[in-house]
Amino acid sequence: MKLKAYFFILISSLQVAFVHAQHLPVGLTEAEKMLEYTPPVSRGITTPPVSEVRTAAEWEEIDGLCIRWRGSFAQSTLREIVRHAKLEVPVYIVTDQSYQSTVQNQLQNNGISLSNVQFVIEPSNSIWFRDYGQWNVYTNDVDSLLWVDWIYNRPRPSDDVIPEALADLLNIPLYQTTNVPYDLVNTGGNFMVDGFGTAFASELILEENDGTGYGISNHNENAVDAIMSDFMGIDRYIKMPTLPYDGIHHIDMHMKLLDEETLLVGEYPQGVADGPQIESNLNYVLNNFNSVFGTDYKVIRVPMPPEGGQYPNQNGDYRTYTNSVFVNNTILVPIYEEQWDTTALRIYREALPGYKVVGIDCNEIITASGAIHCITKAVASSDPLLIRHQPLDDQVFSTNNYQIDALIKHADGIASATVYWTTDTTQGYAAANMNFTNPSEDTWTGFIPYQAEGEKVYYYIHAEANTGKQQNRPMPAPQGFWKFKVLSSPTGISEEEVRIGVFPNPSTGIFELNFNQALNSKYSVIDNLGRIVLNGVSNETRIVLDLKNNPTGIYTARIEWEGGFRTIRLVKI
């Protein structure tokens, strides 16, 4: 039974009108700042999962989308979320018994049937489902789905226990970071994950676990990282300074991962509002971290639009386009004003070909410092078929076929995998079988035949599990695809002209790279978490890499020169 006593304590501490307000901001109200608050007692599992776990990325397959709807605030935004999301997945609407008929009428009166809509009758305090909702975690990458629920960083007891109600409804095991030594305060808008152990946050996560907030313990950064590793499989937790004009300090207001290596970043005019700090944070990430593939993150810019010509440093609303949400083959994007919206929607469509990009008016809700991402939360697939692939960059012409590698996993094993490719999407795709080339890393490999200079190649990956479960990546394929262009041979030294030997490999720490000719090159060594551990430049035929002081394990050396690059797998023993 949920501890309703906390709700009554809240009511006695605040005015009744405040408690029943349906448009509480994302941030704390003045009344909440004065409230002494104890989070509800957990009903979930309060020790870490015994199996290794992986937190799912937002672009992975989901089985449902959750929202909270109680009151008239932002009802047009909620309505349009339901309209479009229910075409992809069931939509779970948390409301109370007295308001259910109002929501039903609002939907039906606007031409939205109640099919694929399920009401969850529970009390709640606010609309900000992202911040207090559940997180989707899989054991052993793709086995069992479980949920992780943090202590909500707001004194809103009914919100804080909504994951318990949904876990009961859907029969999903619920793990909660509520008890010492694993107590952790966190908020969903300040968490972004790549699906393979890397997460991003602002330093708010450290501020709220220093013993002065709603947590029990005073956790330093190492303790915070350990909890996230134990409960969510986060091996690399990248934290950035908070922004001066974003009062809630949630990174989803200015940044979004579109895939494992692509950052969508909000951009202000030079020197305006949070623009300088965003750029500083982005440079910190780019200069110190690589993607899970061991390569530089790709960055796509999207404007941060003004409100009435005013930016947040001029008291304008904190308008943002990064506060979007994936719903399988659809992505819902906040919109505000046509002159800015057309650019933002174009950027999304170019970055995510094949996805249905839907703009939803967020002018009302953005006044409370939130948009679509802030008020939605996914229910991940209970039967995931995971495909991870680094899309090929443009290729210099050669007579070598294009190698396509992908990590492909399912709990019951993979029956087959295929790469589909074409140089003209109007003419359909050809199929190339993929083979299981590295069982220890779940790698499947196929080849696209080499093409003439100037051709554009479009491709996607399809996989089928032994159970018959099927999946594409990108998910909307064949309408969605990756693409690369075949380039003319550069003026520099081609990759075919360069031979590199490495000795010894494995090594206890010293690796010697030998080239068949002198190269003006730059090199870097990346560990298995994507961190750059060594870099430099050379114009010699020999490079010595000293990893004696680094842990044993697998490293990747990347050598770049005018005309090409090579990556080499290094094993330190």
N, C-alpha and C positions, 0 to 999 in steps of 0.2 A: 504493500500500500504506500502510495506517495505521501510524504510528510506534509500534509496541508497546514500543519502548525506554522511552518515558515511563511506560508502565504498570509496567514493571519497576523503574524508578527510584522510583516511588511505593511499590512493595512494599518495596524495600530501605530506604526512609526511615521506613516505618510498620510496625506489627505486621501480620502477614498477616491476623489476625482482623479488624482494622479495615478493611482493603481489601475484604474479602469481606462485610462487614456489608451487609445489604440494607435497613437503615432509617437511612441517613445523614440527618441533619436537613437542612432547607433552609439553615440557617446553617452556619458552620464548626465542626467539632469542635476540641477542644484540640490533637489531633495534627495536624490540617490547618493550624492557625495556625502551627505550628512548621516547616512544610514549605516549602522553597525550590522553587518550581515554575516550569517553563517550558511554556507551552501547546504542543500539538502543531503541527507544521508544516502549513500550509494546503495543501489540494489543489484549492481552488476558485479563483474569479476574485477577485483582490485589489484591483482598481481599480473605481471606480464604474460603474454602467451608463451607456451613452452616451445612451440615451433618457430622457425624463422618466418618473418612476416614481411610483406611488401604493401605499401600504401598505393592504391590505384591512382593513376593520373585522370584528369577530368575528361580527356578525349577517348578514354576507354568505354566499352559498351556498358550501358546502364539498364536496369530493369524498372526504374521509376524515378520520379522527381517530386520532391516535397516542398510545400509552401505552407505558410500560416496566413489565414484570412479571417479577420475579426474586426469589423468596423469599416468605415468608408474611406479611410486613408489609403491612397494608392490602389483603389479597387480596379481602376481601368488598367493599370500595369499588371496586376494579378490576373485579371480576366484574360488579357492577351497572352500572358505566359501559359495559362491553361489552354487557350485556343490552339496554340501551336505545339506545345509540349505533348498534349494528349494524342497527337498524331504519331508520335514516336514511342511513348511509354505511358503506363498508368501514372496519373497525377494524384498524390496524396495531399489532401487539404486538411490541415489541422485547424479546427474551429471548435466552438462550443455548441451545445444542443440548441440553445435559443437563437443562434445566428445561422444555423445550417440552411434553413429555408430561404433566408435572405441571399446567401451565396448562390444557392440553386437558382433562384429567380434572376439574379444578376447574370448568371451564365446563360440560362435559357432565353431570357429576353434579348440577349445579344447574339442569338443564333449559335450558341455552343451547347451541344447535347451533353448529358451527364454520363455518356458511355466513356469508359476508361478513366473515370474520376471516382476516387474513393475518399469518403470523409472520415477523419480521425477525430473523434469527439474528446477533446482534452482542453483544460484551461491553459491559457498562455498569457504572457505579458507584452510581447512585442512581435514585430513582423520579421526580425532579423535572423532568419533561419540559418543562414550561412554560419553565423557566429556561435550559435549554441547547438547546432545540429551534429549529427553523427559523421564519422569518417570511415570510409570503406578500406578495409585491410584484408589481404589474403594470406593464408598460411602457405609457405613453400611456393610463393609466386602465384599459383593458380588453383590451389586446392580448395580450402573452405573459406567462405566469406565470413568475416566477423566485423564488428563495429568498435571503434574507440571513441570515447566521450570524455572530453576534458572538463575541468571546472570552468564554467562560464565566467567571463570577466565583468559581469554586471550583477547587481543584487536583484535578480529577477528569477525567483525560485521556480515558478511554473515553467518558464522557458528552459531552465536548467535540467528539467527531468523529462522533456519531450522525447529525447532519444530512448528513454526507457519504455515509453508507451509504444513507440514504433518498433522497437526491438521485440517487444512482446507480441505485437500484431503480426510481424513478419517472421517471427521465430528465428531471429539472428542473434548469436551470442554477443553480449555487450561487455566490453572491457572499459573500466573507468579509472582515470588518474585522479582519484579522490583521497586516497589514504597514504599516510607516511609509510615508506620513504618515496612513494611514487606520485605524490600530489603535484599536480601541474595545472596552473591557470593558463588558458589560451583562448584565442578567438579565431574563428574560421576565416574571416576576411584577411587575416595576417598570416596566411599559410598557403604556399604554392608548391606543388610537388611534381617531379618528372616521371613518377612511376617506377623509378629504379634507384631509390635511396637518396636522392638529392632533394632538399627542400629549401625554400627561400622565405625570409620573414624580415620584418623590421625589428629593431632592438627593443620594441615594446615587449617582446616575449621575455626579455631579461628583466625589464623594469617591473613586470607584473609577477615575477617570481622571486623578488628580493625580500620577501617577508613583510612587505608593507601593504599588500593588496588582499585578495580573498583567499590566497593560498595558506597553507598551514606552515610550510617550511620556508627557510631562506635558502634558495637554490642558486649556486653560481652557474656559470655557463656550462661547465663540464657536467654538472648534475642535470641541467635541462636537456643537454644533448643525450645523456645516457637514458633518460626516460623516453625521449622520442625514438631512440634506437631500439629500446626494449619493446615498446608498445607498437611502434609504427614502422620499424625497419629503416629509419632515417640514419644513414651513415655519414652524411655531409649536410650540415645545417648552416646555410649561408645567411648571415644576418647583416642588415644595413642600417645606418643611422635613420632615425625618423625624420619626417619632412616638416618644415616649419609651419605650413599653412593647412596641412591635412590633420585636423584635430584628433582624428581617431587612429591615425598611424597604421592603417591597414594597407598592405601592399597591393591588394586587388583594386585599389582606387587609381593606380598608375602603372601597373605591370601585369602581364599575363603570359604564361607558357602556352604556346600553340602546339608544340610537340617537344620531344626530348631535347632539342637543341635550338629552338627558336623562341626568342623573347619579344613579345609585343610591348612596347614601352611608350607611355604617354609623353607628348612633347609640347612644351610651352614655347612661345616666342622667346628669343634669347634674353636671359636675365630676368624673366618674369616669374613671379610666384615661386612654386616649388621646382621650377626648371633647373636651376643650378644644382640643387641637392640631388635631384633625380639623375642628372648627368654624372655627378660625383659618385653616386652609388653604382650606376651602370659601369663606369670606368673601373671601380673597385672589383666588380664581378668579372669583367672581361680581362682584367690584368692578372687576376689571381686564380681563376677557375676555368676549367674546360667542361664541355658537355660530357655525358656518360659515354660518348663515343671517343673521347680524348681529343676532340677538336674544339676550335673556338665556337662560342655561342654566336648564332646569327641574330641580328637585331632588326626588327621592323618598327618604324615609327608611326604613331597615330596621333593626331592633334588632340590637345586638351582644350575644348572649346570654351569661349567666354559666355557669360550669361548677361545679356543686355550690354555687351561690350566690356564687361568687367570680369576680371579674373579673381581668384580667391584672395589675393593680396589687396584687392580693391573692393572687398565684400561681395564679390560675385559667388554664385553657387559653385561647389566643387564638381563641375561637370566632367565626366570621364567616359570614354568608350571602352576601356579595358575591363570594365565591370560586366563582362558578358558571361554566358554559360553554355557549355556544350550539352546537347540532348541528342546523343547518337549522331544522326546525319544532319541535324539542325544546330545552328548556333544562334542564340538570342542575344541581340546587341542593343544597349540603351541608345536612344536617339533623343534630340532636343530641338534642333533648329536646322532646317533643310540645307542652308548654305554650308554648314559643317558636316551634317549627317551624310551627304552624298559622298564626300571624301572618305569618311570613316568606313562606310559600308563597302565602298570600292576596295579599300585596303584589305578588309576581311575577305572579300570574294577572291581577290588575287592571291592572298596568302593561303586560302583554304578552298581550292577549286573543287567543285562538286557538292560542297555543303550548301544547304539551304540557309542563307543568311537573312535573318528576320530582324528588322528594327522595331523596337517597342518604346513608345513615348515614356520617358522617365522624368519629365519636368516637375511633377509633384513630389515624387519620392526623393529626388536629389536634394531637395531643400532640407531633408533630414540626414544628408551625408551618406546616401547609399543608392544603389541601383539594382539591376537584375541579379548579379552574382550574390549580392548581400542578402537576398530574400529567398534563395533557392538552395536545395541540397539534394544530391543524388543518392539513389539506392543502386549500388553497383550490381552487375550481372552475377547471378548465383552460379553461372556456368561459363566462366571466362575462357576464351581462346585468345591467348596473348600473342601479338605479333609486334616485334620491335625491329625497325630497319632504319639505317641512316641513308636517306636519299642521296643518290649520286649527284655530285656537282657536274658542271659542264666538263666534257671529256675532249681532250686533244685527239685528233684523228690518228688512228693506228689500225692495224688489221687484227688487233686483239679483241675478242668478244668482251662485253661488259659484264663483270661478275657482280651478282646480286646476292648478298648474304643477309640472313634475317634470323633472329631468335624467335622461335615459334614453340609455344607450349600449351598443353591442355592437361588437365588432371588425369585423363584416360589415354593420353598419348595422341600423336599426330599420325593420321593415315596417309595424307598426301599434302604437298604444297606446290604451288604453281605461280610463276611470274608471267603476267600478261603484259604484252607490249605492242606498241604501234607507232608509226610516224604520222598517222592521220586518224584522229579519233572518230571521224565520220565513217571510216571504213572498217571499224571494229578492231579487235585485238587478236594477236597471235599468242599461242600458249607455249611456254617453255617449262618443262618439269624441273622441280628443285629436288636435290638429293640431301639426305641427312648426313652432313659432312663432319659434324663435331658433336657427338652425343653429350660430352661433358659440359658443353656450353649451349646445348639445344639449338645448334646452328644448322640451318638449311641453306643450300647454295644452288643457284641457277645462273644461266647465262643468256643475255640478250645479244643477238648477232651484231657485229660492228656495222656501222652505218657511214654513209658518205659525209664529207665535210658540209656543214650548213644544215644538216638534218636536225630536227627536234624529235626526241624520243619520249614517249609518254608510257608510263607503266604503273602497275600495281601488283600486290601480292594477295593470293587467295590460299586459304588453308582449310583443311577438313580434319576434324578429330576422329578418332576411332568410333566414337558414339554417333557420328553423323553431323555433329555441330560444325557450322561453317562460319568463316569470318573473312572479311577483306580489310586490307590496310592500304591506302586510307579507307576509312569505313564506308564513304559513299561511292566507292568504285562500282562500276566503271565510269560513272560520271565524275568521280574524284580520281585524282592520279598524282604521281610525281612526274617531273619532267627534267630533261637536261638537253643541252645543245652540243652538237659535235663541232668542235672548233678547228680552225686551220692550225697547222703546226706553228708554234711560236718562234720568235727570233732567237730565243734562248736555247739552252741545251735540253733536248727532249728527254723524257723519262727512259725511253728505249736506249739512249746513249749512255746512261749512267748505270754502273754496276757497283753495288755496295756489299762489302763483306764485313761480318762482325765476329770477333773472337775475343775471349771465349764467350760462349752463350750456350748453356747457363754459366754464370759467373758468381763469385763471392762478392763482387762489387765493382770491378774495373772492366769496362767494355770498350773495345777498340773498334771504331768504324773505319774501314779503308775504302777509298774511292778509286775508280780507274782513271780519274782525271781530277784536277783541282776544281773546286766549286766555290763560288761566292754564295755561301748558304747561311741560313739561320736554322738552329736546331732547338728542340725542346724534348724533355722527357716527362711523361705524364704517368701518374700512378693509377691503380685500378679504381680510384674514386674520382678520377678526372682532374686531379690537382697537378699543376706544373711544379715539379720538384727540381728541375734543372733546365737552364736555357743558355743560349749564347750564339755567337756568330763565328764563321770560319771561312778562310779562303785557301785552305790546305787540302791535301789528299787524305788527311787522317784527322779523326776527332776521337779524343779519349773522354769517356763518360765515367765519372767517379760517383758511384752509388754506395760506397762502403758504409756510410752513416745512415743509409735508408733501410727500412725493414725488408725482409725477404718477401718475395711475391712477384707478380707480373707487372711489367712496365711497358710503355710504348714510346719509342723514339720516333720523332717526326723531323725529317730534314726537308727544307724547302729551298728552292733556287729558281731563278728565272727560267721558266720552261716546264717546271714540274715539281713533284714532291714524292717522298717515300715514307712509309711508316714501317717500323721494324719492332717485332715483339722481343722484349728482353726478359730473361728469367734470372732473378737474383736468388741464390740459394744460401 
